[in-house]
Amino acid sequence: MARTVKRWLVLLAAVSLLLVNAVPAAASPAPYESYNYNYWKEAVPSPDAYLPERTISGRDLGISEFKDPGDVNVSPYGLIYILDSGNSRIVVLDPGFKLLRVIDGFMMDGSKETFNLPGGLFVDEQERIYVADTGNGRVVVLDGEGTLIQTITKPESDILSTQFQFQPLKLTVDHVGRVYVVAQGVYEGIMQFDESGKFIGYVGTNKVERDYGEYIWRMLSTKAQRAQMVLFVPTEFSNADIDHKGFVYATNIDPGSNEPIKRLNPSGEDVLKRFGYYDVKGDIRFRNNPGPSKLIDVKVLGDGMYSVLDATQNRVFTYDDEGHLLYIYGGKGNQVGTLKTPVAIEQSGEHHLVLDRGKNNLVVYAPTRFGARVNEAVVLHYRGEDTEAVNIWREVLKLNANYDIAYIGIGKSLLMEKKNEEALGYFELGMDRKSYSVAFKRHRREMMKEHFGTFLTAAIALIVILILTRVAVKWRRRRQVDREAGFH
């Protein structure tokens, strides 16, 4: 039955596409191609999940144009902070994207200090602004009005060399005030500072994936040849964000890594779930052959979802808590919604924000009906409300009959309701072999319980028949022996 349902949904989707294509005015407003990957790692067309709504530049705000903007962050109160790095200032907007104020410096020791090529910023629950003041080799902490609270400079520690230069690039802060800093030239992990600014160590380390062929060749090479070979050095992290539980999400830019995204627990261990069809690493087939994804930012969206920004194809990839790729949007170009040099991604309410250094503007994306329904269903599933998610998943399938995650979501809901036989069909359509095995075992156990009495009766009857048959055979043989012996 599930196969029949999918055939009808596919037919309905095909008819819808034909109707859309027949009317030019109804064509997709997206300036980019939306797609996803199926079980066989084939790129398949997908409805747009997010569409560009507007762009925001310095001129739009009534100030001078942005110059090489480096980061954007939205506070828990909804205020939008844009780090205009080239102009050494922070531009603050309200939730409606209206200009509130500009912070172009702060007072320290009786004189005005300015930023020097700042690379990143973060705003905590108390509206404190943390700025990675890269050029000045410090982290600056300000209140919401721009008044200095403290600075974090080059740390003093036995584990740091005397030649170490502290150049913070990106940062994030947890709910107790610990600051996590991605610093230039630091391969040991993310630098961690306590609420007073004291360095307390590293969190997480990117593992080196060795090419063992090169390793053997290195052993056989001369000293001069080894000097020219690539060193097995861990890659730097490129960015970080934090969820409400205090887990740090981090990205690195190693194009050869199958784990460029990590979710680090307080012990620094990577606990990111990777239960999807393929690796959680952005694009997997290098569409149009630009090369593997280079992930430069990560944004925790909440309820297990997170988005990563790919600087290779200028696209955004969004995943759920289990590592399933939900949707992709964005692309290269000069149209509104396409990106030239994206550097940061954020979330403001239901909107996604991408800061484009190449165009010196902020792009605001709004969810489509498809994107909103996917988000809603994923949230319900994450919160354990699978029954409520089923109707949403069914609506998603009307918009995209090839959306495997929807079939899996419905299957899991049916599994929780102990409708194991129905769940089998949906897991098969969603190509979820692990869940299919669970449903099959439960269905088999259910069938055994349901027909146990019949099976037991039949088994007993069979045993009785076998016993009677053996008795009859023995009796006949004994009669035959008696006849041959002359007994009647």
Solvent accessible surface area in square Angstrom, and as a share of the most:
residue,aa,sasa,rsa
1,M,196,0.88
2,A,14,0.11
3,R,132,0.48
4,T,63,0.37
5,V,45,0.26
6,K,45,0.19
7,R,153,0.56
8,W,166,0.58
9,L,27,0.13
10,V,59,0.34
11,L,95,0.47
12,L,93,0.46
13,A,22,0.17
14,A,43,0.33
15,V,66,0.38
16,S,50,0.32
17,L,113,0.56
18,L,125,0.62
19,L,117,0.58
20,V,61,0.35
21,N,112,0.57
22,A,75,0.58
23,V,78,0.45
24,P,117,0.73
25,A,102,0.79
26,A,56,0.43
27,A,61,0.47
28,S,68,0.44
29,P,102,0.64
30,A,19,0.14
31,P,33,0.21
32,Y,24,0.09
33,E,95,0.43
34,S,11,0.07
35,Y,2,0.01
36,N,13,0.07
37,Y,10,0.04
38,N,25,0.13
39,Y,57,0.22
40,W,160,0.56
41,K,91,0.39
42,E,90,0.40
43,A,41,0.31
44,V,39,0.22
45,P,112,0.71
46,S,19,0.12
47,P,43,0.27
48,D,21,0.11
49,A,1,0.01
50,Y,4,0.02
51,L,37,0.18
52,P,28,0.18
53,E,95,0.43
54,R,93,0.34
55,T,40,0.23
56,I,0,0.00
57,S,21,0.14
58,G,0,0.00
59,R,183,0.67
60,D,89,0.46
61,L,23,0.11
62,G,69,0.67
63,I,38,0.19
64,S,70,0.45
65,E,72,0.32
66,F,3,0.01
67,K,113,0.48
68,D,70,0.36
69,P,0,0.00
70,G,0,0.00
71,D,14,0.07
72,V,4,0.02
73,N,13,0.07
74,V,24,0.14
75,S,5,0.03
76,P,83,0.52
77,Y,155,0.59
78,G,19,0.18
79,L,32,0.16
80,I,0,0.00
81,Y,0,0.00
82,I,0,0.00
83,L,0,0.00
84,D,0,0.00
85,S,9,0.06
86,G,24,0.23
87,N,51,0.26
88,S,28,0.18
89,R,24,0.09
90,I,0,0.00
91,V,0,0.00
92,V,0,0.00
93,L,0,0.00
94,D,35,0.18
95,P,77,0.48
96,G,42,0.40
97,F,17,0.07
98,K,135,0.57
99,L,64,0.32
100,L,82,0.41
101,R,64,0.23
102,V,55,0.32
103,I,9,0.05
104,D,72,0.37
105,G,10,0.10
106,F,7,0.03
107,M,116,0.52
108,M,48,0.21
109,D,138,0.72
110,G,72,0.69
111,S,60,0.39
112,K,115,0.49
113,E,48,0.22
114,T,75,0.43
115,F,6,0.02
116,N,63,0.32
117,L,120,0.60
118,P,2,0.01
119,G,16,0.15
120,G,0,0.00
121,L,3,0.02
122,F,27,0.11
123,V,3,0.02
124,D,13,0.07
125,E,109,0.49
126,Q,126,0.56
127,E,24,0.11
128,R,68,0.25
129,I,0,0.00
130,Y,11,0.04
131,V,0,0.00
132,A,0,0.00
133,D,0,0.00
134,T,18,0.11
135,G,39,0.38
136,N,62,0.32
137,G,19,0.18
138,R,20,0.07
139,V,0,0.00
140,V,0,0.00
141,V,3,0.01
142,L,0,0.00
143,D,48,0.25
144,G,14,0.14
145,E,128,0.58
146,G,9,0.09
147,T,82,0.48
148,L,41,0.20
149,I,83,0.42
150,Q,50,0.22
151,T,44,0.26
152,I,4,0.02
153,T,77,0.45
154,K,81,0.34
155,P,13,0.08
156,E,159,0.71
157,S,39,0.25
158,D,151,0.78
159,I,109,0.55
160,L,24,0.12
161,S,67,0.43
162,T,117,0.68
163,Q,140,0.62
164,F,29,0.12
165,Q,125,0.56
166,F,9,0.04
167,Q,66,0.29
168,P,0,0.00
169,L,53,0.26
170,K,27,0.12
171,L,8,0.04
172,T,1,0.00
173,V,4,0.03
174,D,9,0.05
175,H,125,0.56
176,V,71,0.41
177,G,8,0.08
178,R,82,0.30
179,V,3,0.02
180,Y,13,0.05
181,V,0,0.00
182,V,4,0.03
183,A,3,0.02
184,Q,90,0.40
185,G,42,0.40
186,V,9,0.05
187,Y,90,0.34
188,E,94,0.42
189,G,6,0.05
190,I,1,0.00
191,M,0,0.00
192,Q,27,0.12
193,F,0,0.00
194,D,30,0.15
195,E,110,0.49
196,S,83,0.53
197,G,18,0.17
198,K,136,0.58
199,F,18,0.07
200,I,83,0.42
201,G,13,0.12
202,Y,59,0.23
203,V,11,0.06
204,G,13,0.12
205,T,71,0.41
206,N,5,0.02
207,K,177,0.75
208,V,55,0.32
209,E,101,0.45
210,R,109,0.40
211,D,84,0.44
212,Y,149,0.57
213,G,49,0.48
214,E,52,0.23
215,Y,79,0.30
216,I,100,0.51
217,W,148,0.52
218,R,36,0.13
219,M,131,0.58
220,L,135,0.67
221,S,9,0.06
222,T,81,0.47
223,K,166,0.70
224,A,70,0.55
225,Q,86,0.38
226,R,90,0.33
227,A,87,0.67
228,Q,161,0.71
229,M,36,0.16
230,V,113,0.65
231,L,122,0.61
232,F,52,0.22
233,V,70,0.40
234,P,36,0.23
235,T,40,0.23
236,E,46,0.20
237,F,12,0.05
238,S,21,0.14
239,N,7,0.04
240,A,8,0.06
241,D,13,0.07
242,I,23,0.12
243,D,19,0.10
244,H,146,0.65
245,K,113,0.48
246,G,15,0.14
247,F,41,0.17
248,V,4,0.02
249,Y,8,0.03
250,A,0,0.00
251,T,0,0.00
252,N,3,0.02
253,I,68,0.35
254,D,39,0.20
255,P,88,0.55
256,G,55,0.53
257,S,14,0.09
258,N,68,0.35
259,E,72,0.33
260,P,8,0.05
261,I,0,0.00
262,K,17,0.07
263,R,39,0.14
264,L,3,0.01
265,N,26,0.13
266,P,117,0.73
267,S,94,0.60
268,G,18,0.17
269,E,105,0.47
270,D,50,0.26
271,V,57,0.33
272,L,14,0.07
273,K,86,0.36
274,R,71,0.26
275,F,131,0.55
276,G,20,0.20
277,Y,58,0.22
278,Y,28,0.11
279,D,57,0.29
280,V,1,0.01
281,K,48,0.21
282,G,1,0.01
283,D,1,0.01
284,I,23,0.12
285,R,136,0.50
286,F,72,0.30
287,R,47,0.17
288,N,140,0.72
289,N,134,0.69
290,P,56,0.35
291,G,20,0.19
292,P,48,0.30
293,S,13,0.08
294,K,90,0.38
295,L,1,0.00
296,I,31,0.16
297,D,8,0.04
298,V,3,0.02
299,K,31,0.13
300,V,22,0.12
301,L,24,0.12
302,G,27,0.26
303,D,35,0.18
304,G,12,0.12
305,M,11,0.05
306,Y,2,0.01
307,S,0,0.00
308,V,0,0.00
309,L,0,0.00
310,D,0,0.00
311,A,34,0.27
312,T,26,0.15
313,Q,10,0.05
314,N,5,0.02
315,R,20,0.07
316,V,0,0.00
317,F,0,0.00
318,T,0,0.00
319,Y,2,0.01
320,D,11,0.06
321,D,34,0.18
322,E,36,0.16
323,G,3,0.03
324,H,19,0.09
325,L,7,0.03
326,L,0,0.00
327,Y,4,0.02
328,I,3,0.01
329,Y,0,0.00
330,G,1,0.01
331,G,3,0.03
332,K,125,0.53
333,G,30,0.29
334,N,135,0.69
335,Q,113,0.50
336,V,89,0.51
337,G,0,0.00
338,T,2,0.01
339,L,1,0.00
340,K,121,0.51
341,T,62,0.36
342,P,4,0.02
343,V,16,0.09
344,A,0,0.00
345,I,5,0.03
346,E,5,0.02
347,Q,48,0.21
348,S,12,0.07
349,G,67,0.65
350,E,110,0.49
351,H,36,0.16
352,H,2,0.01
353,L,0,0.00
354,V,0,0.00
355,L,0,0.00
356,D,0,0.00
357,R,90,0.33
358,G,28,0.27
359,K,53,0.22
360,N,47,0.24
361,N,19,0.10
362,L,0,0.00
363,V,1,0.01
364,V,0,0.00
365,Y,1,0.00
366,A,21,0.16
367,P,27,0.17
368,T,29,0.17
369,R,144,0.53
370,F,6,0.02
371,G,0,0.00
372,A,34,0.26
373,R,72,0.26
374,V,0,0.00
375,N,28,0.15
376,E,72,0.32
377,A,0,0.00
378,V,7,0.04
379,V,28,0.16
380,L,29,0.14
381,H,52,0.23
382,Y,79,0.30
383,R,148,0.54
384,G,47,0.45
385,E,72,0.32
386,D,9,0.05
387,T,82,0.48
388,E,99,0.44
389,A,1,0.00
390,V,18,0.10
391,N,109,0.56
392,I,26,0.13
393,W,6,0.02
394,R,95,0.35
395,E,37,0.17
396,V,0,0.00
397,L,5,0.03
398,K,129,0.54
399,L,55,0.27
400,N,15,0.08
401,A,1,0.01
402,N,82,0.42
403,Y,7,0.03
404,D,20,0.10
405,I,23,0.12
406,A,0,0.00
407,Y,0,0.00
408,I,6,0.03
409,G,7,0.06
410,I,0,0.00
411,G,0,0.00
412,K,44,0.19
413,S,1,0.00
414,L,12,0.06
415,L,20,0.10
416,M,126,0.56
417,E,69,0.31
418,K,153,0.65
419,K,93,0.39
420,N,9,0.05
421,E,116,0.52
422,E,97,0.44
423,A,0,0.00
424,L,22,0.11
425,G,18,0.17
426,Y,22,0.08
427,F,0,0.00
428,E,67,0.30
429,L,16,0.08
430,G,0,0.00
431,M,45,0.20
432,D,25,0.13
433,R,163,0.60
434,K,161,0.68
435,S,15,0.10
436,Y,79,0.30
437,S,52,0.34
438,V,56,0.32
439,A,0,0.00
440,F,93,0.39
441,K,107,0.45
442,R,99,0.36
443,H,32,0.14
444,R,130,0.47
445,R,132,0.48
446,E,68,0.31
447,M,78,0.35
448,M,102,0.46
449,K,147,0.62
450,E,118,0.53
451,H,62,0.28
452,F,117,0.49
453,G,46,0.44
454,T,92,0.54
455,F,103,0.43
456,L,85,0.42
457,T,91,0.53
458,A,58,0.45
459,A,45,0.35
460,I,92,0.47
461,A,45,0.35
462,L,103,0.51
463,I,95,0.48
464,V,69,0.40
465,I,102,0.52
466,L,99,0.49
467,I,95,0.48
468,L,109,0.54
469,T,70,0.41
470,R,159,0.58
471,V,88,0.51
472,A,41,0.31
473,V,56,0.32
474,K,116,0.49
475,W,140,0.49
476,R,166,0.60
477,R,166,0.61
478,R,165,0.60
479,R,96,0.35
480,Q,89,0.40
481,V,91,0.52
482,D,54,0.28
483,R,130,0.47
484,E,130,0.58
485,A,64,0.50
486,G,50,0.49
487,F,135,0.56
488,H,219,0.98
